[in-house]
């Protein structure tokens, strides 16, 4: 009887050792992800979601453009998960820089804004996909795996929009003519933020924000903040 107990104990111990070795191997060879977001709570939440996958690990974090560039310059990552709205240079500007620095590294955009707002321009700049921050854990993991393997993650809704644009021979909304920074200012104005607060959020002077507002109104052929808000609402951008 004692011998049988020893055999069972030995078998259980071997299984535990095998599991630990397997976990170490997965951690060493898994998909290495860089999280770029200025909010620690978002980085922690996304990290927790990705920890559900044994083949994905968080290789590093960055709070802004400069930190991300420094991490990528000195370390190797398979996928970067990048927020779009950050103080200083935004996520789309970071996307362009990362595509030059490490063409083989996939960049997934993760944003609070709907696909209507930034997805198309992110894909045009070489993003491996566009996800909103209310994405499920399973979809997030699927997107990271697909990006790491060289593919692109495009949701059904975005696929439909791309098909619509193609059928209209490239027709697009007025907001598509805005630059990345103009788009940020436009969305904040549409959301009711004051020019002073927008300047503080984006690290711009009030005069610069005022200039952006004037250019936005001209490009979109609108006349006031209320029309910017109505446009954003009608296009599902808020």
Secondary structure, 3 states (H helix, E strand, C coil): CHHHHHHHHHHHHHHHHHHHHHHHHHHHHCEEEEEECCCHHHHHHHHHHHCCCCCEEEEEEECCHHHHHHHHHHCCCCEEEEECCCCCCCHHHHHHHHHHHCCCCEEEEEECCCHHHHHHHHHHCCCCEEEECCCCHHHHHHHHHHHHCCCCECCHHHHHHHHHHHHCCCCCCHHHHCCHHHHHHHHHHHCCCCHHHHHHHHCCCHHHHHHHHHHHHHHHCCCCHHHHHHHHHHCCCC
